[in-house]
């Protein structure tokens, strides 16, 4: 059993490395794209496309069938299962295209902008393309192999960036963002067949088998889409496209810094948890270790990104985007904190508790949506941001209770596990704020680039020193610090 566990652990580590590499490419490309587009376009362009893209995501989530996850969870999927998965995906793409096209005049009238009609039609065409991707890529994930994710993600994102920047440079129009999205979908389909040159055929023979797992995950996808994006529709209605542009870019940047940082780990853990789902002690131990690592990555990145948001926006986007800074700061922190107990989702999916996950997501939505509506009505966009943060804290508490049920880890143990990370983030914030308020004024002043670099260095050093100080004070227990110390020891011995 130990050899098997070691093999699974090595595959998880290798898969995480591939996915981390993919996210590095995607995130850097996304950051470069955002910076260039923010300079070539105006905030109102981002706001206009955000309305259409949000509606597309909601429709996509309504029709979501989680077919790849269903194929991964099946013990022995057959060719018929893969053919049926492709057919259902293609039919879903057609449905999304029809719904977006048919609803476009209605949506344009609601928001008072007829430009939304062609945007929604073109995005519907992109969704149709996305439904044709190769379902056999799920075979790689079943085997905990993820190099193909690096190729697929990198190619899709690079297509998005190249097309969007080229169109923006030549036309300086919101169509640059739309063209980039469609190019990403087209590239994803083409590359999927290059990786696995196996053609599916039309078949619905296994639709019941696939949808029996997917029905609750699909419902969760819809609820999560409303949880994640409904606020942008509200901003589009209560504010100008320019304000929505600030909001949308702030959301994307904060999401890029936090959620995307931890995605490589979470994506490998569903198939990993599924492979040991019948061994409860191993599953619980794996959950605790992975959750500790996820929070140690996500929370300091989120807090750190909030601390450097002001000089970063002024330096890379320019002064016209400074109104987005407070939104970036609020979202970066709460998105990072939402990583606490965030692995309850892949754990629940591996154990088959998809209905329970749906009930959790619905519970969060029933609290979040009324809060955001009230915040928007009484306080406008600032109220909406504040209530979203409050709802995010509630989501963390619900996630911790679900982790207690699924993994058998008490709330107090979860808090104790993550306490070094939380204390480290508090001291990091105090250190950066001290430098920001007084440091360079005393020294004589810095330009934006120097200020940004100084904040990063101070924040990183304070966080690491705090973590290791707590570790030593606790008697050097097992955990991330011990693993890091062991790695440094091996490196020192090799260099000696």
C-alpha positions as CSV (number, residue, x, y, z in Angstrom):
1,X,0.0,0.0,0.0
2,X,2.9,2.4,0.8
3,X,4.3,1.9,-2.7
4,X,0.9,2.7,-4.2
5,X,0.6,5.7,-2.0
6,X,4.0,6.9,-3.0
7,X,3.1,6.4,-6.7
8,X,0.0,8.4,-6.3
9,X,1.9,11.1,-4.4
10,X,4.5,11.4,-7.1
11,X,1.9,11.6,-9.8
12,X,0.1,14.3,-7.9
13,X,3.3,16.2,-7.4
14,X,4.2,15.9,-11.1
15,X,0.7,16.8,-12.2
16,X,0.8,19.9,-9.9
17,X,4.1,20.9,-11.5
18,X,2.6,20.7,-15.0
19,X,-0.5,22.6,-13.9
20,X,1.6,25.2,-12.1
21,X,3.6,25.7,-15.3
22,X,0.4,26.1,-17.2
23,X,-1.0,28.6,-14.7
24,X,2.3,30.6,-14.8
25,X,2.0,30.9,-18.6
26,X,-1.7,31.6,-18.4
27,X,-1.4,34.1,-15.6
28,X,1.5,36.0,-17.1
29,X,-0.2,36.1,-20.5
30,X,-3.4,37.2,-18.9
31,X,-1.6,39.9,-17.0
32,X,0.2,41.1,-20.1
33,X,-3.0,41.1,-22.1
34,X,-4.9,43.0,-19.4
35,X,-2.1,45.7,-19.2
36,X,-2.0,46.1,-23.0
37,X,-5.8,46.1,-23.5
38,X,-6.3,48.5,-20.6
39,X,-3.9,51.0,-22.3
40,X,-5.5,50.5,-25.8
41,X,-9.1,50.5,-24.7
42,X,-11.3,52.4,-22.3
43,X,-13.0,51.1,-19.1
44,X,-16.4,51.3,-20.9
45,X,-15.2,48.7,-23.4
46,X,-14.5,46.2,-20.7
47,X,-17.9,47.0,-19.0
48,X,-19.8,46.4,-22.2
49,X,-18.2,43.0,-23.0
50,X,-18.5,42.0,-19.3
51,X,-22.3,42.1,-19.5
52,X,-22.3,39.8,-22.5
53,X,-19.6,37.5,-21.1
54,X,-21.4,37.2,-17.7
55,X,-24.7,36.3,-19.4
56,X,-22.8,33.7,-21.4
57,X,-21.2,32.2,-18.4
58,X,-24.6,31.9,-16.6
59,X,-26.1,30.2,-19.6
60,X,-23.1,28.0,-19.9
61,X,-23.5,27.0,-16.2
62,X,-27.2,26.3,-16.6
63,X,-26.3,23.8,-19.3
64,X,-23.2,22.5,-17.6
65,X,-23.1,18.6,-17.4
66,X,-19.6,18.1,-15.9
67,X,-19.0,15.3,-18.4
68,X,-15.2,15.2,-17.9
69,X,-15.7,14.6,-14.1
70,X,-18.3,11.9,-14.9
71,X,-15.8,10.1,-17.1
72,X,-13.1,10.4,-14.5
73,X,-15.3,9.0,-11.8
74,X,-16.4,6.0,-13.8
75,X,-14.5,2.8,-12.8
76,X,-14.0,1.6,-16.5
77,X,-15.4,4.1,-19.1
78,X,-16.1,2.6,-22.5
79,X,-15.9,4.1,-26.0
80,X,-19.6,4.5,-25.9
81,X,-19.2,6.7,-22.8
82,X,-16.8,9.0,-24.6
83,X,-18.9,9.2,-27.8
84,X,-21.9,10.1,-25.7
85,X,-20.0,12.7,-23.7
86,X,-18.9,14.4,-27.0
87,X,-22.5,14.3,-28.4
88,X,-23.9,15.8,-25.2
89,X,-21.2,18.5,-25.2
90,X,-21.9,19.3,-28.9
91,X,-25.6,19.6,-28.3
92,X,-24.9,21.8,-25.3
93,X,-22.8,24.1,-27.5
94,X,-25.6,24.4,-30.0
95,X,-28.1,25.2,-27.2
96,X,-25.9,27.9,-25.7
97,X,-25.5,29.5,-29.2
98,X,-29.3,29.5,-29.8
99,X,-30.2,30.9,-26.4
100,X,-27.6,33.7,-26.5
101,X,-28.6,34.7,-30.1
102,X,-32.4,34.6,-29.3
103,X,-32.1,36.5,-26.1
104,X,-29.7,39.2,-27.4
105,X,-32.5,41.8,-28.4
106,X,-34.1,41.4,-25.0
107,X,-30.8,41.8,-23.2
108,X,-29.9,44.9,-25.3
109,X,-33.2,46.5,-24.4
110,X,-32.7,45.9,-20.7
111,X,-29.2,47.5,-20.7
112,X,-30.1,50.1,-23.3
113,X,-27.3,49.2,-25.6
114,X,-27.9,47.6,-29.0
115,X,-24.2,46.7,-29.4
116,X,-24.9,43.8,-27.1
117,X,-26.8,42.0,-29.9
118,X,-23.9,41.2,-32.2
119,X,-21.6,40.6,-29.2
120,X,-23.9,37.9,-27.8
121,X,-24.3,36.3,-31.2
122,X,-20.6,36.0,-31.8
123,X,-20.0,34.7,-28.2
124,X,-22.7,32.1,-28.9
125,X,-20.7,31.0,-31.9
126,X,-17.6,30.6,-29.7
127,X,-19.6,28.5,-27.2
128,X,-20.7,26.3,-30.1
129,X,-17.1,25.7,-31.0
130,X,-16.2,24.9,-27.4
131,X,-18.7,22.0,-27.3
132,X,-16.7,20.1,-30.0
133,X,-13.6,19.5,-27.9
134,X,-12.1,16.0,-27.6
135,X,-13.6,14.1,-24.6
136,X,-10.8,11.6,-24.6
137,X,-8.5,14.1,-22.8
138,X,-10.2,12.8,-19.6
139,X,-8.1,9.7,-20.0
140,X,-5.0,11.7,-19.0
141,X,-6.6,13.0,-15.9
142,X,-7.8,9.6,-14.9
143,X,-4.2,8.5,-14.9
144,X,-3.1,11.7,-13.0
145,X,-1.2,12.8,-16.1
146,X,-1.4,16.6,-16.7
147,X,1.2,17.6,-19.3
148,X,-1.6,17.9,-21.8
149,X,-3.2,20.6,-19.6
150,X,-0.1,22.7,-20.0
151,X,-0.2,22.4,-23.8
152,X,-4.0,23.0,-23.9
153,X,-4.1,26.0,-21.5
154,X,-1.0,27.6,-22.9
155,X,-2.1,27.4,-26.5
156,X,-5.6,28.6,-25.8
157,X,-4.4,31.6,-23.7
158,X,-1.7,32.6,-26.1
159,X,-4.3,32.5,-28.9
160,X,-6.6,34.7,-26.8
161,X,-3.8,37.2,-26.1
162,X,-2.4,37.4,-29.6
163,X,-5.8,37.9,-31.3
164,X,-7.1,40.3,-28.7
165,X,-4.0,42.5,-28.7
166,X,-3.8,42.5,-32.5
167,X,-7.4,43.6,-32.9
168,X,-7.2,46.2,-30.1
169,X,-4.0,47.7,-31.6
170,X,-5.5,47.9,-35.1
171,X,-9.2,48.8,-34.3
172,X,-9.1,50.0,-30.7
173,X,-12.5,48.5,-30.2
174,X,-14.3,46.3,-27.6
175,X,-14.4,43.7,-30.4
176,X,-10.8,42.9,-29.4
177,X,-12.0,41.3,-26.2
178,X,-14.7,39.3,-28.0
179,X,-12.3,38.2,-30.7
180,X,-9.9,37.0,-28.1
181,X,-12.5,34.9,-26.4
182,X,-13.6,33.2,-29.6
183,X,-10.0,32.5,-30.6
184,X,-9.4,30.8,-27.3
185,X,-12.4,28.5,-27.8
186,X,-11.3,27.6,-31.4
187,X,-7.7,26.9,-30.3
188,X,-8.9,24.7,-27.4
189,X,-10.8,22.5,-29.9
190,X,-8.0,22.2,-32.4
191,X,-5.3,21.5,-29.9
192,X,-7.4,18.9,-28.1
193,X,-7.4,16.7,-31.3
194,X,-3.7,17.3,-31.9
195,X,-3.0,15.9,-28.4
196,X,-5.3,13.0,-28.8
197,X,-6.0,12.3,-32.5
198,X,-9.2,10.3,-31.9
199,X,-12.4,11.3,-33.5
200,X,-15.7,10.8,-31.7
201,X,-19.0,10.0,-33.3
202,X,-22.6,11.0,-32.6
203,X,-24.1,8.7,-30.0
204,X,-26.4,8.9,-26.9
205,X,-26.0,5.4,-25.7
206,X,-24.6,6.3,-22.3
207,X,-26.3,9.5,-21.6
208,X,-28.1,8.1,-18.5
209,X,-24.8,6.9,-17.0
210,X,-23.1,10.3,-17.5
211,X,-26.0,12.5,-16.4
212,X,-26.7,10.4,-13.3
213,X,-23.5,11.9,-11.9
214,X,-23.7,15.2,-13.6
215,X,-27.2,16.4,-12.6
216,X,-26.1,17.7,-9.2
217,X,-22.7,19.0,-10.3
218,X,-24.6,20.8,-13.1
219,X,-26.9,22.4,-10.6
220,X,-23.9,23.4,-8.5
221,X,-22.3,25.0,-11.6
222,X,-25.4,27.2,-12.2
223,X,-25.5,28.3,-8.5
224,X,-21.8,29.0,-8.5
225,X,-22.1,31.1,-11.7
226,X,-24.7,33.2,-10.0
227,X,-22.6,33.3,-6.8
228,X,-19.6,34.3,-8.8
229,X,-20.9,36.7,-11.5
230,X,-24.4,38.0,-10.6
231,X,-22.9,41.1,-9.1
232,X,-21.5,42.2,-12.5
233,X,-25.0,42.2,-13.9
234,X,-26.1,44.3,-11.0
235,X,-23.3,46.8,-11.6
236,X,-24.1,46.9,-15.3
237,X,-27.7,47.9,-14.3
238,X,-27.0,50.4,-11.5
239,X,-23.9,52.1,-12.9
240,X,-22.3,53.2,-16.1
241,X,-20.3,50.9,-18.4
242,X,-17.2,52.7,-17.2
243,X,-17.8,51.8,-13.6
244,X,-18.5,48.2,-14.7
245,X,-15.2,48.3,-16.5
246,X,-13.4,49.2,-13.3
247,X,-15.3,46.5,-11.5
248,X,-14.7,43.8,-14.1
249,X,-11.0,44.5,-14.4
250,X,-10.6,44.6,-10.6
251,X,-12.5,41.3,-10.3
252,X,-10.3,39.6,-13.0
253,X,-7.0,40.9,-11.5
254,X,-7.9,39.8,-8.0
255,X,-9.1,36.4,-9.3
256,X,-5.9,36.0,-11.3
257,X,-3.8,36.6,-8.3
258,X,-5.6,34.3,-5.8
259,X,-7.8,31.7,-7.2
260,X,-5.6,30.9,-10.2
261,X,-2.5,30.5,-7.9
262,X,-4.1,27.5,-6.2
263,X,-5.8,26.0,-9.2
264,X,-3.0,23.6,-10.1
265,X,-3.3,21.9,-6.7
266,X,-7.1,21.7,-6.7
267,X,-7.3,20.4,-10.2
268,X,-5.1,17.4,-9.4
269,X,-6.9,16.5,-6.1
270,X,-10.3,15.4,-7.5
271,X,-8.8,12.4,-9.4
272,X,-6.3,11.9,-6.5
273,X,-9.0,11.8,-3.9
274,X,-11.1,9.6,-6.1
275,X,-8.3,7.0,-6.3
276,X,-8.1,6.6,-2.5
277,X,-11.8,7.2,-1.7
278,X,-12.2,3.7,-0.1
279,X,-9.4,4.3,2.4
280,X,-10.8,6.9,4.8
281,X,-7.7,7.4,7.0
282,X,-5.5,8.0,4.0
283,X,-8.1,10.3,2.5
284,X,-8.4,12.4,5.7
285,X,-4.6,12.7,6.0
286,X,-4.3,13.7,2.3
287,X,-7.1,16.3,2.7
288,X,-5.4,17.9,5.8
289,X,-2.0,18.1,4.1
290,X,-3.4,19.5,0.8
291,X,-5.7,22.0,2.6
292,X,-2.7,23.3,4.6
293,X,-0.7,23.9,1.5
294,X,-3.7,25.5,-0.4
295,X,-4.3,28.1,2.3
296,X,-0.6,28.7,2.8
297,X,-0.4,29.6,-0.9
298,X,-3.7,31.4,-1.5
299,X,-4.2,33.6,1.5
300,X,-0.8,35.3,1.5
301,X,-1.0,35.8,-2.3
302,X,-4.4,37.4,-1.9
303,X,-3.4,39.7,0.9
304,X,-0.1,40.5,-0.7
305,X,-1.8,41.4,-4.0
306,X,-4.1,43.8,-2.1
307,X,-1.0,45.4,-0.5
308,X,0.7,46.1,-3.8
309,X,-2.5,47.0,-5.8
310,X,-2.1,50.8,-5.8
311,X,1.5,51.1,-7.2
312,X,0.9,48.1,-9.5
313,X,-2.2,49.7,-11.1
314,X,-0.6,53.1,-11.4
315,X,2.5,51.6,-12.9
316,X,1.1,49.0,-15.4
317,X,-2.4,50.2,-16.2
318,X,-2.0,54.0,-15.7
319,X,-3.9,56.5,-13.7
320,X,-7.2,56.2,-15.4
321,X,-7.6,52.8,-13.7
322,X,-6.9,54.0,-10.1
323,X,-10.6,53.9,-9.2
324,X,-10.4,50.1,-9.5
325,X,-7.8,49.8,-6.6
326,X,-10.2,49.6,-3.6
327,X,-12.2,46.9,-5.4
328,X,-9.1,45.0,-6.2
329,X,-8.0,45.1,-2.6
330,X,-11.3,43.9,-1.2
331,X,-11.6,41.1,-3.7
332,X,-8.0,39.9,-3.5
333,X,-8.3,39.4,0.3
334,X,-11.7,37.7,0.3
335,X,-10.8,35.5,-2.7
336,X,-7.7,34.4,-0.8
337,X,-9.6,33.6,2.4
338,X,-12.1,31.6,0.4
339,X,-9.4,29.0,-0.1
340,X,-9.9,27.9,3.6
341,X,-11.8,24.6,3.3
342,X,-11.9,25.1,-0.4
343,X,-10.9,21.5,-1.0
344,X,-14.2,20.3,0.3
345,X,-15.4,20.5,-3.3
346,X,-13.0,18.0,-4.9
347,X,-13.3,15.8,-1.8
348,X,-17.1,15.8,-2.0
349,X,-17.0,15.0,-5.7
350,X,-14.6,12.1,-5.1
351,X,-16.9,10.7,-2.4
352,X,-20.0,11.1,-4.6
353,X,-21.6,13.8,-2.3
354,X,-22.5,16.0,-5.3
355,X,-26.0,16.7,-3.9
356,X,-24.5,17.9,-0.7
357,X,-22.2,20.2,-2.6
358,X,-25.2,21.6,-4.4
359,X,-27.0,22.3,-1.2
360,X,-23.9,24.1,0.2
361,X,-23.7,26.3,-2.9
362,X,-27.4,27.0,-2.8
363,X,-27.2,28.0,0.8
364,X,-24.4,30.4,0.1
365,X,-26.4,31.9,-2.9
366,X,-29.5,32.4,-0.8
367,X,-27.4,34.5,1.6
368,X,-25.2,36.2,-0.9
369,X,-27.7,37.4,-3.4
370,X,-30.1,39.2,-1.0
371,X,-27.1,40.8,0.7
372,X,-25.7,42.1,-2.6
373,X,-29.1,43.4,-3.8
374,X,-29.5,45.3,-0.5
375,X,-26.0,46.7,-0.7
376,X,-26.5,47.8,-4.3
377,X,-29.8,49.4,-3.6
378,X,-28.8,51.4,-0.5
379,X,-25.1,52.1,-1.1
380,X,-24.4,51.5,-4.8
381,X,-21.2,49.8,-6.0
382,X,-19.4,50.3,-2.6
383,X,-22.2,48.6,-0.8
384,X,-22.2,45.7,-3.4
385,X,-18.5,45.2,-2.8
386,X,-18.8,45.3,1.0
387,X,-21.7,42.8,1.0
388,X,-19.8,40.5,-1.3
389,X,-17.0,40.4,1.2
390,X,-19.4,39.6,4.0
391,X,-20.9,36.8,2.0
392,X,-17.4,35.5,1.2
393,X,-16.7,35.2,4.9
394,X,-20.0,33.3,5.4
395,X,-18.9,31.0,2.5
396,X,-15.7,30.2,4.4
397,X,-17.7,29.2,7.5
398,X,-20.0,26.9,5.5
399,X,-17.0,25.4,3.8
400,X,-15.3,24.6,7.1
401,X,-18.5,22.9,8.4
402,X,-18.6,20.8,5.2
403,X,-15.0,19.8,5.6
404,X,-15.7,18.7,9.1
405,X,-18.4,16.4,7.8
406,X,-16.6,15.0,4.8
407,X,-13.0,14.7,6.2
408,X,-13.8,14.4,9.9
409,X,-11.6,17.4,10.7
410,X,-13.0,19.6,13.5
411,X,-13.4,23.3,13.1
412,X,-10.9,24.0,15.9
413,X,-8.3,21.8,14.2
414,X,-8.9,23.6,10.9
415,X,-8.4,27.0,12.6
416,X,-5.2,25.8,14.4
417,X,-3.8,24.4,11.1
418,X,-4.2,27.7,9.3
419,X,-3.3,30.0,12.2
420,X,0.4,30.4,11.2
421,X,-0.7,31.5,7.7
422,X,-3.3,34.0,9.1
423,X,-0.8,35.5,11.7
424,X,1.8,35.7,9.0
425,X,-0.6,37.7,6.7
426,X,-1.4,40.1,9.5
427,X,2.3,40.8,10.3
428,X,3.0,41.1,6.6
429,X,0.2,43.7,6.2
430,X,1.5,45.7,9.2
431,X,5.0,45.6,7.8
432,X,4.0,46.8,4.3
433,X,1.7,49.5,5.7
434,X,4.5,50.8,7.9
435,X,6.7,51.1,4.9
436,X,4.0,52.6,2.7
437,X,3.1,55.2,5.3
438,X,6.5,56.3,6.4
439,X,9.3,54.3,4.9
440,X,10.1,56.0,1.6
441,X,9.1,59.4,2.9
442,X,11.8,59.2,5.5
443,X,14.3,57.8,3.0
444,X,13.5,60.4,0.4
445,X,10.9,58.9,-1.9
446,X,10.6,56.2,-4.6
447,X,9.1,56.0,-8.0
448,X,6.3,53.6,-8.6
449,X,8.5,50.7,-9.7
450,X,10.7,51.0,-6.6
451,X,7.7,51.3,-4.4
452,X,6.2,48.2,-5.8
453,X,9.4,46.2,-5.5
454,X,9.9,47.4,-1.9
455,X,6.4,46.4,-0.9
456,X,6.9,42.9,-2.4
457,X,10.3,42.4,-0.7
458,X,9.1,43.7,2.7
459,X,5.9,41.7,2.6
460,X,7.6,38.5,1.6
461,X,10.3,38.7,4.2
462,X,8.0,39.6,7.0
463,X,5.6,36.7,6.1
464,X,8.4,34.1,5.9
465,X,10.1,35.2,9.1
466,X,6.8,35.1,11.0
467,X,6.0,31.6,9.7
468,X,9.3,30.2,10.7
469,X,9.3,32.0,14.1
470,X,5.9,30.4,14.9
471,X,7.2,27.1,13.7
472,X,10.2,27.3,16.1
473,X,8.1,28.4,19.0
474,X,5.8,25.4,18.5
475,X,8.7,23.0,18.6
476,X,9.2,22.5,14.9
477,X,6.2,20.3,14.2
478,X,5.5,18.5,11.0
479,X,4.3,20.8,8.2
480,X,5.3,23.1,5.4
481,X,8.2,24.6,7.3
482,X,9.7,21.3,8.1
483,X,9.4,20.3,4.4
484,X,11.0,23.6,3.4
485,X,13.8,23.2,5.9
486,X,14.5,19.6,4.7
487,X,14.7,20.8,1.1
488,X,17.1,23.6,2.0
489,X,19.2,21.1,3.9
490,X,19.5,18.8,0.9
491,X,20.4,21.8,-1.3
492,X,23.1,23.0,1.1
493,X,24.6,19.5,1.2
494,X,24.7,19.2,-2.5
495,X,26.4,22.6,-2.9
496,X,28.9,21.9,-0.1
